[in-house]
Amino acid sequence: MIDLDLLQTLWQERRRWILPLALLLVINLALIFFWTLPLRARIATVESQRARSLNQLEQRREELDQIRADIRKLVRVKDHSRTFYQQVLATKQARMTEMLGELESLAGDFNIPLESVVFSENEPREGRGLIHFTIKLPLTGDYNSLREFLARVENSSSFFIIDGIRLAESERSAGSNLNLAIELSTYFTQPAQEEGAT
């Protein structure tokens, strides 16, 4: 059994130490409940906001990288477009001699007199800066030679477009030859458009 006299004696002797320790314990508990716990909650909120901000920052960086990639693509497209307008289409004055030379060579290879070739220039479409040029020519030959002619036109460096192929109405040719009417077109840039494309 616990001796009450002993406890009372200890209380009397140690009372000056126990009261300050009890007071410190109460103050410590008050600090935990009123200072430390709210501070932890605020820290958790700040950490959560920081994580969201870092996530948003990463998303913005990815968007910025995508925008930069799109800009690089647009610059390449603009450069290719400029090259196409200046070198492939070019102006009528700059390209006509080469185009006619290639057409004459093709016509000669397939025995087509150039006098039978009809050239026509169409009005430029507004806002496009391109002149549409049409070439109509008759062609007679067997299937393989006609196919070869069309393949050479398609692979031409003069940028011909085959707009139409139709069987021509004429007297029957000898053997297995076909009479075709072929319509080609090409485009030229207008001089002002070429300068504007640079």
C-alpha positions as CSV (number, residue, x, y, z in Angstrom):
1,M,0.0,0.0,0.0
2,I,1.1,3.5,-0.7
3,D,2.0,5.5,2.3
4,L,0.1,8.8,2.3
5,D,2.5,10.5,4.7
6,L,5.3,9.8,2.3
7,L,3.3,11.3,-0.6
8,Q,2.5,14.3,1.4
9,T,6.1,14.8,2.3
10,L,7.2,14.4,-1.3
11,W,4.5,16.9,-2.3
12,Q,5.7,19.4,0.2
13,E,9.3,19.1,-0.8
14,R,8.8,19.0,-4.5
15,R,5.9,21.3,-4.9
16,R,8.0,24.2,-6.1
17,W,9.1,22.0,-9.0
18,I,5.9,20.3,-9.9
19,L,3.8,23.4,-10.4
20,P,6.1,25.0,-12.9
21,L,6.4,21.7,-14.8
22,A,2.6,21.4,-14.8
23,L,2.3,25.0,-16.1
24,L,4.9,24.2,-18.8
25,L,2.9,21.1,-19.8
26,V,-0.3,23.2,-20.1
27,I,1.5,25.9,-22.2
28,N,3.0,23.2,-24.4
29,L,-0.4,21.6,-25.0
30,A,-1.8,25.0,-25.8
31,L,0.9,25.7,-28.3
32,I,0.3,22.4,-30.0
33,F,-3.4,23.0,-30.4
34,F,-3.4,26.7,-31.1
35,W,-0.1,27.2,-33.1
36,T,1.5,23.9,-34.4
37,L,-1.7,22.2,-35.7
38,P,-3.0,25.3,-37.7
39,L,0.6,25.9,-38.9
40,R,0.7,22.3,-40.2
41,A,-2.6,22.8,-42.0
42,R,-1.3,26.0,-43.6
43,I,1.9,24.2,-44.7
44,A,-0.2,21.4,-46.2
45,T,-2.3,24.0,-48.1
46,V,0.8,25.8,-49.4
47,E,2.4,22.5,-50.5
48,S,-0.8,21.5,-52.3
49,Q,-0.8,24.9,-54.1
50,R,2.8,24.6,-54.9
51,A,2.2,21.1,-56.5
52,R,-0.7,22.5,-58.5
53,S,1.5,25.5,-59.6
54,L,4.3,23.2,-60.7
55,N,1.9,21.0,-62.6
56,Q,0.4,24.1,-64.4
57,L,3.9,25.3,-65.1
58,E,4.8,22.0,-66.7
59,Q,1.6,22.1,-68.8
60,R,2.5,25.6,-69.9
61,R,6.0,24.5,-70.8
62,E,4.6,21.7,-72.9
63,E,2.2,24.1,-74.6
64,L,5.1,26.5,-75.3
65,D,7.1,23.7,-76.8
66,Q,4.2,22.7,-79.0
67,I,3.8,26.4,-80.1
68,R,7.5,26.6,-80.9
69,A,7.2,23.4,-82.9
70,D,4.2,24.7,-84.8
71,I,6.1,28.0,-85.5
72,R,9.0,26.0,-86.9
73,K,6.6,24.0,-89.1
74,L,5.0,27.3,-90.3
75,V,8.4,28.7,-91.2
76,R,9.3,25.6,-93.1
77,V,6.0,25.7,-95.0
78,K,6.5,29.4,-95.8
79,D,10.0,28.6,-97.1
80,H,8.7,25.7,-99.2
81,S,5.9,27.8,-100.5
82,R,8.3,30.6,-101.4
83,T,10.6,28.1,-103.1
84,F,7.6,26.6,-105.0
85,Y,6.4,30.0,-106.2
86,Q,9.9,31.2,-107.2
87,Q,11.4,28.1,-108.7
88,V,8.6,25.7,-109.7
89,L,5.9,28.2,-110.8
90,A,7.9,31.3,-111.4
91,T,6.6,34.0,-113.7
92,K,5.5,33.3,-117.3
93,Q,8.4,35.3,-118.6
94,A,11.0,33.3,-116.6
95,R,9.5,29.8,-117.3
96,M,7.8,29.9,-120.7
97,T,10.9,29.2,-122.8
98,E,11.9,26.2,-120.7
99,M,8.3,24.9,-120.7
100,L,7.9,25.3,-124.4
101,G,11.3,23.6,-125.0
102,E,10.2,20.6,-122.9
103,L,6.8,20.5,-124.6
104,E,8.5,20.7,-128.0
105,S,10.8,17.8,-127.1
106,L,7.9,15.7,-125.9
107,A,5.9,16.5,-129.0
108,G,8.9,15.7,-131.2
109,D,9.4,12.3,-129.4
110,F,5.8,11.4,-130.2
111,N,5.5,13.0,-133.6
112,I,3.0,15.7,-132.6
113,P,3.3,18.8,-134.7
114,L,3.4,21.9,-132.4
115,E,1.1,23.7,-134.9
116,S,-1.7,21.5,-133.7
117,V,-1.1,22.4,-130.1
118,V,-3.5,25.1,-128.7
119,F,-2.3,27.4,-126.0
120,S,-4.6,29.6,-123.9
121,E,-4.1,31.9,-121.0
122,N,-7.0,32.2,-118.5
123,E,-7.7,35.3,-116.4
124,P,-5.9,35.1,-113.1
125,R,-8.1,34.3,-110.1
126,E,-8.5,37.3,-107.8
127,G,-6.4,37.1,-104.6
128,R,-4.4,34.0,-105.7
129,G,-1.7,35.7,-107.8
130,L,-1.6,32.8,-110.3
131,I,-2.1,32.8,-114.0
132,H,-3.7,29.6,-115.3
133,F,-2.3,28.4,-118.7
134,T,-4.0,25.7,-120.7
135,I,-2.4,23.5,-123.4
136,K,-4.6,21.3,-125.6
137,L,-2.9,18.8,-127.9
138,P,-4.0,15.8,-130.1
139,L,-2.1,12.6,-129.6
140,T,-2.1,9.5,-131.7
141,G,-0.4,6.3,-130.9
142,D,-0.6,2.8,-129.5
143,Y,-1.5,2.2,-125.8
144,N,2.1,1.9,-124.6
145,S,3.4,5.0,-126.3
146,L,0.4,7.0,-125.0
147,R,1.1,5.7,-121.5
148,E,4.7,6.7,-121.8
149,F,3.8,10.2,-123.0
150,L,1.5,10.7,-120.0
151,A,4.2,9.4,-117.6
152,R,6.7,11.8,-119.0
153,V,4.2,14.7,-118.7
154,E,3.5,13.7,-115.1
155,N,7.3,13.6,-114.3
156,S,8.1,16.8,-116.1
157,S,10.1,19.4,-114.3
158,S,7.8,22.0,-115.9
159,F,4.9,21.4,-113.6
160,F,2.2,20.2,-116.0
161,I,-1.1,19.1,-114.7
162,I,-3.1,16.6,-116.8
163,D,-6.6,18.1,-116.7
164,G,-8.3,15.7,-119.1
165,I,-7.9,12.9,-121.5
166,R,-10.6,12.0,-124.0
167,L,-10.9,9.8,-127.0
168,A,-10.8,12.1,-130.0
169,E,-13.4,11.9,-132.7
170,S,-11.7,11.4,-136.0
171,E,-11.4,8.9,-138.8
172,R,-10.2,5.6,-137.6
173,S,-6.5,5.4,-137.4
174,A,-4.6,2.4,-138.8
175,G,-4.0,-0.6,-136.6
176,S,-4.3,-0.4,-132.9
177,N,-3.6,3.3,-132.6
178,L,-5.8,5.6,-130.5
179,N,-6.6,9.2,-131.1
180,L,-6.6,11.2,-127.8
181,A,-7.3,14.8,-127.0
182,I,-5.2,15.8,-124.0
183,E,-5.6,18.9,-122.0
184,L,-2.7,20.1,-119.8
185,S,-2.5,23.1,-117.6
186,T,0.2,24.9,-115.7
187,Y,0.4,27.9,-113.5
188,F,2.6,31.0,-113.5
189,T,3.0,33.5,-110.7
190,Q,2.2,37.1,-111.5
191,P,5.3,39.3,-111.1
192,A,3.9,41.3,-108.2
193,Q,2.9,38.0,-106.4
194,E,6.4,36.7,-106.8
195,E,7.8,39.8,-105.0
196,G,5.1,39.6,-102.3
197,A,6.0,35.9,-101.6
198,T,9.5,36.8,-100.5
